Amino acid sequence: MIRCLIVDDEPLAREILEQYVADTPGMQLLHSCSGAMQAIQAVREHKPDVLFLDIQMPRLSGVDLVKMLPDPPLIVFTTAYPDYAVEGFNLQAADYLLKPISFERFLKTVHRLETMLQKKPERLLLRADKKIWSVPIRMCYVWKPVVTIWSFIALINASWSTNG
């Protein structure tokens, strides 16, 4: 389970990330903050694995917040401004998400976080017919280029590009 905290001064941006976390198996939202000052206490109290952090916020920026934390969790910067990417990665950010953030891009970040946290993914997430299917990895068998997932209810075939 990846335990996360969301910090963004924009209510709609927080709501979107909260929904993405809720829709993603293996993710747990510990707290959602509207500013950096509130986040300092929340990080100390909840000790998250990951901080989804907006950069441009009033009073204290996300970059300044990271610099203040003595032992920061993994950081995923979430911003509408690509100009801060270099500074974000200089702070060893795990990822940098540009708003508006798509759910597919969010899922790529989650897989990256799982690798960084060395948590073996337990489920495969597939998108089909505008639905997200969460399937246990132990029920998957791989043949190039088709993944066949056996379940008690159905056999689902999902193909993907082998280019990466």
Secondary structure, DSSP 8 states (H G I E B T S, - for coil): -EEEEEE-S-HHHHHHHHHHHHTSTTEEEEEEESSHHHHHHHHHHH--SEEEEES--SSS-HHHHHHH-SS--EEEEEES-GGGHHHHHHTT-SEEEESS--HHHHHHHHHHHHHHTT----EEEEEETTEEEEEEGGGEEEETTEEEEE-SS-EEEEE--TT-
